[in-house]
């Protein structure tokens, strides 16, 4: 081995290792692309009736015309605003109430039975009551989405606080931390993994509740597109709205997952085996 080779090896040993290209993101596209291709072939070959399930190319044309006319962006903007408002309202209240119940046995005794009963009520059962109370404007739609976002965050935060190692709490008390400092420095940070799981579940439910919310006398939004496609017998419009809900839900979940990775970068947890 030459001196030059030895020098190169020593320099390379001190250089930071570049991360290997992650193929998982591309692998996730394989199944959807394959299903779309098979569906296109099945519809073109006449194996599936086009009036029942349109070809992906027809759905793509529908999305193109909606985007070119500007109507698509108006629907997406309205739905995004409703989901954002309902998610922030529901998750924010869940953080406050969940922290209170998680830290206080007395609060749990008073509130937990009622919340568990409310959690069992289906989303559509709230619609007539919200119409009677709040009218047909934006308020009942946002409130309905907030109801969907509240309970996953509430339950996850309580579970996260109650699963904190008792030894950590005892260490905080040995250092004479106040109740507020104990909560801020030990309990809430330790409950963050559970909290982010609840937030992601709440965001997913917010998109589901959006469809129910936009049945409340809506004239804009992706739920309205679904209803309009059903009433006008246009399956391409229905499929287009469903695809948009799926894509927007995935993008918003990816954003929250990115925030989770940044906030919990200190974790050294098991991530699964490659293969």
N, C-alpha and C positions, 0 to 999 in steps of 0.2 A: 504494500500500500504506500503510495507516494505521500510526500509532505502536504501537497495540495489537497489530496483526498481527506487526510486527517484534519486539516484546517477547516474544510467544508463541513465535515461531520461535527466538529466541536461548535462551529457557529450555528448549525442547524439544531443542535441539542439545546441551545439557549434561546432559540426563537420560540414564541408562543405557537402552540398548535392551532392550526385553523380548524374550525368546526367542519365536520363532514356534511356534505349536502343532505338535507332532509328530504326524503322521498315520500314521507307520509302524506304531505299536502297534495302531491300529484296522484298518489294512489287513491285518495278519496274521490278523485274525479272519474276514476275508471268505471265504477259501477253506474253512476248517472249517465255517462256518455254511452255506455253499452246499452242501457235500457232505452235511451232515446233512439239509438240506431235501430234496435229491434222493433220498437214501436213504429218508427217510420216505415220500415219494411213491411210490417204486418198490415198497416193501414193501406199502403200503396198496393199491396198484393190482394186486398179485399178480404183478408182474414178477420179484420175488425171493421165494423161499420163506422164510416167517418162522421156520421151525424151523432154517434154516441161517444166516440173518443177520437178527436181530430188528430191529425199527424202533427208531430213537433214543428214541422216547417210551417204549417198553417197557424199554429200558435205564435210562432216567431213573427209571421206577417202581421198578426193582430197586434202584437206588442210594438212592432215597428210603426204601424199607422197611429196607434195611440200616442207613442212618443213623438212622432212627427207633428201631430196636431197640438201637442202640449198638454193634452188631457191627462196623460199618464203621470206626468210630474206633479200635476195638481192633486191627483188622487194619492200619490205616494207622500207628498208633503203633508197633506191633512192627516193621513194615518200615522205618519211618524210623529207629528205634533201631539196627537192624542195618546199614543203609546208612551211617549216621553213624559207627558204631564201625569198620566195615570201611574206610571212606574215610579216616578220620583215621589209623588204623593203617597202611594201605598207603601213603598219601601221605607220612606222617611218616618211615617207613623209606626211602622213595624219595628224600626230600630229603637224608637223611644219606648214603646210599650213592651217590646221583647226584652230590652235591657232591664226595665223595671220588674217585670215578672220573673226574669231569670235571676235577679239579685234578691228578690223578696219573696219569701214563702207566703207571707200574708197576701201580697198582691196576686200570687198564683191561686190561692184559695178563692179569692173573690172573682177573678177574671177568667181563669182557664176553662171552667165548665161552659160559660157563655160563648167563648171564642171557639171552642170545639164544636158546639152546636151550630154556630154561624158558618163554620168552615164546611159543614156538610150540605149547605144549601147550594143547589146548582146555579150556574151563572144566569141562565135564562129566567129563573124564578125571580130574580131581582128586577128584571126589565119593567114589568107593569108597575111595580111599586115606585121605582125611580121615575117613571113617567108621571105618576100621580104627584109625587113630591117635588120634582125638579123641572118638569116641563119637557120640551123636546129639543132644547138647544144643546150646546156642548157640555154643559155641566153633568147631566146623567151619564154621558158616554165616558167622561174622564173618571167619574166616581165608580162606574162599573169596572173599568180597567184597574183602578186602585184597589178595589176589593180583591181582584184576582192576584195582584202583586203583594198584598199584605201578608197573607197567611204563610207562604213559603219562607219569607224572610223572618217572620215572627217565630215560627217553629224552629228554624235552623239556628237562630241566635240563642234561643233558650237552650237548645241542645248543646251548642258550643260552650255556653257559659257553665252549664251543669257538668260538662265533661272535662273541665279544666282540672289538672292535677292538684289535689289538695295541698301537696307539699309546696307548690308555688305560692298559694295563698298564705300558708304559714310563714314562708320566707318574707313575704310582704308585710305581714303583721309584726314579725320580729324587727323589721326596719321601721316600725311605727308609721306605716303609710296610712293616710286617711282613707275613708271609704271611696271618695272620689279618685284619689291617686291610685288606690288598689284596682279600681275598675279600669282606669285609663291606661295604666302601665302593665297590668298583668292579665285581668280577665278578658278585656276586649281584644288585645293582641292575640291571646291564646285561642280566642273564639273565631278569629278571622277566617280560617279554612272553612268552617261550617257556614259562616256568614256569606262567603262568596258562593258556596254551593246553593244557598237559599236565594241569593240575588240572581243567579243564572236561571234557577227554576222559576222565580218570579217574572223575569223578563220573558221567558218562554210562555208563561201563562198570560202575560200582558198581550202578546200577539194573538193568543187564542180568544181572550175576552174581547179583543178589538172587533172581531167579526160579529159577536153578539151585540157589542155596543153600537156598531154601525147599522144594525137593524132598527135602531131607534130613530126613525124618521130622518135618515142621513141622505144627503144628495151628493156627497163626495166621500172618497175613501175606497180602500180595496174591498172592504165588506160590501159597500154599495155596488162595486163592479160585480161581485159574486151574485148579488141579488138581481142586478140588471141582466146578467147573462142567463140566469135561470128563467126570468120572466119573459125574455125575448128568445128563448130556446137557442142560445148560442154557447155551445160547450167550449168553443175556442176561447171565449171571453172568461168563462169560469175557470178553465185550466190556466189561463194567463194570470188571473188573480191569485190562484193557489200557488203558482210558481213564484210570483212576486212576494207573497207572504213567506214562503220558504226561504227565498234568497235574503230578504231583509231580516228575517229571524236569525239566519245563520250569521250574517254580517254583524248584527248587534251582539250576538253571543260571542263571536270571535273578539270583538272589541272588549267585552267584559272579561273574557278569558285572558286577554293581553294585560289588562289592569290587574287581574288576579296574580299573574306571573310576576309582575313588577312589584306588587305589594308583598308577595310571599316568596321573594327571591331567596330568603334566608333558609327556606325549608330544604332538607336533604331527604326527600321522600322517594319511595319506590315508584318508578315510571313505567314498569313493564319490560318484557324481554323483546328483543328484535327477532322477528322470524314468524 
